[in-house]
Amino acid sequence: MSTKVAPTVVGHGAPNSDMSPEELRAIVEEALIGVAPGARVLAIIPDKTRDDNTDLLLPCAAEILAARGVAEFDALVAQGTHTPMTDAEKRAKVGARAEESSVPGLGQIFDHRWDDPAELATIGTLDAERVRELTGGLLNAEIPLTINRRLAPGIYDTVLIFGATVPHEVVGFAGGAKYFFPGVAGPELTHATHWLGALATVGGTIGRVETPPRRLLEAAADFVSAHIICFTSVVTRSDDARLRTHALFAGDFREAFRRATEVSCHVHIKYTRRKYRRVVALLDEHYDDMWVGGKASYRLGAIIEEDGELLIYAPHLHSISETHGWLIEKYGYVPLERMKEMVAESPELRENLCVAAHLTQVAYAGRRDARGKIVMRYRITLASGVDEETCRRVNLGWMDYKLFRRADYESDSDTLIVERAGRDLYLVEPAVQTK
């Protein structure tokens, strides 16, 4: 199926923009102009842990593609290692109206099973020399590229990526090729990119555009044979829960992503000009376990004083991780220096490097205590639905969330309270550069 080449990137936006549905539809239509009649099209969409405008963009795409006479238009959820969404959550994500079972023109919505070999296909290999070059020597081993079998050559002609860009702890900023790897990838690159992000450190990666993990996953994405059109948005949500789109860029996955980060830098990075002894994180409602709720630490750690405290208030959070909880509870949150030793000693951790990465990234950084022992740079206390025993087991403090009172902290000048924690990145001073 031949596909005409659309402009490299279409779209626009700015930090102060509030784009209308009509503006968004016009960009979608222009980006899809080259999709030929009879084409087989697959949309890769975010899961419930991401707050984005897929529910606005995908119905437009479905209508436009149906009018163009495509043969198929299906969707695949880029859930990485997260648990699948319910049918109701999927319908909400793609923008199905209450009276409809799905979006007109959209076929099936597939879950991604990252750990089921029958659901994966190998599309190439990054050899050790190439991996070493891309990662600046942080990784040195060959990586086979396994991905959801629906992205094997000859299944779909065109792949659409829908997603929003925000600062991200593993690759610097979310969006673009990240929806392939690790979004719908197999375990090899999923583990590699997470561990690479840990080795590069949260502070050295988050909020930066050009990072070792970004170089690695973009090189991997070049092995996808289908024509790729990437829809990358920058969004925020107001106090009344209205989603605002500041920017939408569509086209080449590298350029659309980088155009979006130029806006996200101004929208999603806040500067406090100082560090705080305590930060109270009122965790965003989209994060219902610590696997994703750890974003409170990733995105607030830079403004917490050494030996300070991060208090995460999240009554809606009821588990450490449904997917990886047993491993997290076995090893617990520790700084990178200790985790490197644990990985060297444990074949189990070496086989689950994405878990090892999570454990050290939530810990954020280390320091030496009075006895010379390496401990977390700041304490993390969880006021949530997770029980005290589990919190202690994973090296977190515990607080009964029913006893939490925001007023107890509001008058303390050395405490910062952050609403919807985990969404925005907080830094003390503007970075010298983010490239």
N, C-alpha and C positions, 0 to 999 in steps of 0.2 A: 504494500500500500504506500504510494508516494505521498509525501507531505510537503507542501510549499513552505518556504522559510519565511517566518514572520519577522518583523523588526526585532533586533537583539533584545531590547527592553522597551516596554511601553509603561505608562503610568506616571504618577506624580504624587506629591505630598510634601508636608512640612510640619514641624513641631506644633504649630498653632492651627493646623487644618482640622476640619471636621467634615469629612467627605460624605456626600449624599449617596443614597442607593443608586441614583441615576448616574453619578460619576463612576461608581464602582462597576456598574453594568457596562458602561461604555469601554472601560479598560479591559474587562473580560472579553467583550466582543472583539475588540481590536487584537487582543492576544491570540484568539482562537481562529483568526481569519484564514490561517493556512491549513487547518485541519480538513482533510478531504472527505467527501461523501464516501460512505462505506468503511471508514476507519474504525478500528477497535481502540477504544480509549479507556484508560484506567486512571482514576483519581486517587492519589494518596492523601489521606486526611488525618488531622491530629485526633488524639483521643480526648477523654474527658478531663485529663489533667492540664490541658492547655485551654486558655481563654482566647478565642480568636473569632473571626468573622466568616468562617466556613459556611455557617447557616445562611449567610447572605449571598456569598459568591457561588457556591455550588449549584443552587437552583437556577441561577442565571446561566451558568455553563451548561446545565442539563437542557434547558430550553433552547439555547443557541445551537448546541450540538444536535438535538433532535430535529431542528429546522434544517440543519445541514445534511441530515440523512446519514448519520454515523451508524455503523452496524451494531456496536455495543458501547455502553458507557456504564462501567462498574466502579466501585470504590473499595479501597483497601485501607484499613486503619493502621496508622503508624504508631502502634502502641509499645514498640520496643519490647521490654520485658514486663510491662504492666499487665494487669489482669484485663480481660476483655470487657467492653462496655455491654450493658443490657440493650435489648432492642429499643427501649424507650430512649436511652441515652444516645444511641446511634441516630434515631430519627431526629432528635433535637439537634444533634451535631450537624446533620446535613440539611437542616431547615425544612423538614417535612411539616406541613400544616396539620393541625389537630385532626381534621377529618380525613387525612390521607395516610395510607400505610407506608408510603414512601414518597420520594420526590418524583413527579412525572418526568420520564425520560431517563431516570436512573435505574439501573438493574440491581445486581446484588451488592451487598456490603460485606466484604470478607474480613474476618479477624486475621491477625498475623500471629503465627505460632513459632517463635524464635528458636525453641528447643526441640522441635519435631522435624527430624531429617526428611521425612516424607513431604513436608511442606516447603522445603528449601531446594534451591538449585545453585550450582557453582557456576559463576560467570567469568571467573578469571583468578589471577593470583598476583599479589604484589610481592616481588622477590625481596630477599633480605637487603640487598644493596639499595633498592628503591625505598624500602621502609626506613633504612638508616638515613638516607638523604632527606626524606620528607620530615622526619622527626628530629633532625639534628642530633642523631645518635642516641636518643632516649630509648628507642626500640631497635632491635637488630635482627629480628626473626622474620621469616617468610610468613605472609598472611593469606590464606585462601579466602576468596570473596564469595560467601554464600549469602543468598538473598531469597526473599519469598519467590516461590516457583512461578508466580504469575508475571514476574519480571524477567523470566528467561526469554531468550530471543524467539520471536515468532508468535508470541501469545497476544500482545497488544502492540499497536503501531505507535501510539502516542500516550505519554504519561503526564498527567497534570499533578503538580504538587501544590497543595493549599496549606498555608501556615503563617504564623506570625513570628516576628523577630523581636527577641528580648535578650538581655545579657544571660549567658549560660555558663555554668561552672565547668563543663567538660571541654567545650569547643570554643568558648569566647562569647559567641552569640548564637541563639537558636535560629533555625531556618535553613533554606536551601538544601544542599546535599545531605544535611543531617536527617532529612525525612527518609532517605534511603538507608543510610548507615548512621546510627543503629536503628532507625525507625522501623524498617521492615527487613532487617538483616538477620543473618544467622549468628551463632555465638562467637565466632572467631574475631571478627572486627568489632563486635559489640564489646567484648572483653578488652581488646587492644586499645580502642579509643578511650574507654573509661580509665584504664590504668595509665595511659599516656597523659590524660588530663590531670590525674593525680600526681604523676611525676613532674609535670610542668607547674604544679600547685594551683590552687584556686586563685590566689592573689595574682599569680603571673599569667592567668588565662582569662578569667571572667571579665567581660567588658572590652576585650580586645578582638579585633577582626582577624588579623593574620596570626594564627596559632599553629603549633605542630598538629593537634588533632584535626583542625580544619583542613590543613594541607593533605592529611592522610585520607579523610573521608571524601574530599573532592576528587582526589586521584582515583579512589575506588568507584565513585559515581560515573566516571568516564567509561566504565565497562558496561553500563546499562545501554543496551542497543537501541531501545525505542527513542523516538523524538521526545524531548522533555520540555515542558512549558511550566515554569515555576511562578506561582502567585504568592508573593511575599508581602504581608501587611505589617503595619505598625499600629497597634491598638492600645487603648486604655479603657478602664471602666470607671464611671463616675460614682459618687456616693448613692445616687438613686438607681444604680445598677445598669445604666445605659452604656452600651458599648460604643466607643467613639473610634473611628478609623482616621488616623492621622496621615497615612500614606498607603499606597498600593502600587507595587511595581511587578510587572509580569514579563516573562520571557526567559532568557538564558539564566540558569540557576546560579551561576557565579555572580553575574552582574546585578541581577534583581536583588539577591541577598545583600550585596554590598551597598547598593543604593538605599535599601531599607535600613541598614545599620547606621547610615549617616543621620537618619531621622531618629532612630531608636536611642542613639547616644544622648540626644537632647531631651527625649521624653522619659526614658527609663533609668537614667542615672541621676541620683540626687547627691548633693554635696553638703556635708554638715559642718565643715571647717574645724571639727574637733572630734575627739573620741569620748565615749561615755563609759562610766563604770558599769552601768546596766542598760541593756536594751530589752524592752518588752515587745515581743513580736506577736501581734494579733494575727495568727496565721490565716492566709487566704483560704476561702472555703473550697477551692478546687483541689487542695492537697489533703487527702484523707488518710495517708499513712506517712511514715517517716522516710520512705524511699523517695517520695516527692516533697514531703514537708521539710526535708533537710535543706531546701532552698532558703529557709529562714536563716540558716547559718552561713551558707555560701554567700548570700547577698547582703548580710549585715556584719559579717565577721570583721571587715576592715575598719569598722568604727567602734569596736569594743576594746577597751583597755586590757592590757595583759593582766591576768588574774581577775578579770571582771566576770560578768554573767550575762548570758542570753537566756531570757525566760520566754519560752514559747507557749502561748495560750491558745489551745486548739481543742475545745470540747468535742468537735466533730471528728477528731482523729482517734481511731480505735485500734490501730495495729502498727507495728514497726514496718512490716511489709508482708503482704499475703503471698508474694512470690518467693522472696528471699529471707523471710523472717527468721527461719531456723539457723541460717548461717550467720546472720547479723547477731542473733542472740548468743551464738556459740563464741564469736570472737570479740564483739563489742567495738565501740568507737574509740580509735586511738590515733595519735598524730602520725604523719608520714614516716618519720624516722623509725618508729616502732613497727609500723606496718611493713616496711621493706624487710625487716628482720623476720616478721611473721610469714610473709610470702615466701621468703627463701627457705623457711623451715617447713612449710605446709603445702603438700601437693594439692590438697583440697582448695586452698586459696588460689593457687596458681591456675587451677581449672575454673575458678570463679572470680576473675580479676575485676569484673564490674562491681562485685560486692566489696572486694578489697578497696577499690577506689572510693565507693560510697562511704565506707567506714572512716577513711582518712579525710575525705572532703568535708564531711559533717564536722569532724573534729577541727577542721580548718587549718590549724597550725599548732606547733608545739612550743614548749618552753621548759626550762629546767627548774624544778622546785628547790626548796632549801636543802633537800637531801641529794640533789644532783640528778634526780629521776626526771625523764622526759614525760611531761603530762600535757593535756590540752592547754592551749594558751588562755582560754576562758572556760568557765563552767557553763554547761547547758542544762537547764531545768525544764522539764516537760510537764505542763499542766493540761492534761488531755484525758481521753478515755483509756489510755494505756495504764495498766496497773503498776504499782510501785515496784514490785519484785522484778518485773520485766525491765523497767527503766534502770534499776540498779544493775541488772545483769549486763546491760549494754553500755554501762558507764555514763548514764545520764542521771541527773538529779530528778526528783519527783515532787510535784505539788498537787494537792487535791484541787482540781479546777473549780469545784463548787465554792472554795474559799477565796478564789481570786477576786480582788476588787480593784478595778482600774484606778479608782480614786486614791488608793494607797500609794500610787506611784506618780500621780500627776503633778504634785508639788515639789518633787525631787529634781533639782537642777542637774543632777548627774545621771538622770535616767531619761532615755528617749523612748517614747511609745510610737510604734510603727503600725499603722493600719494596713490590712491586707498584705502582711509581711510575706515575702517570697516573690513578689511581683517585680519590684524595682531593686536595682543595685545601689547601695549606699557607700560612698567613698568620702574620705576626709577632705581631700583637695582634688581639683581637676587633674586628671592624668596628663603627663607631658605629651603623650601620644597614645592613640588607640589602634594604630595600624600594625 
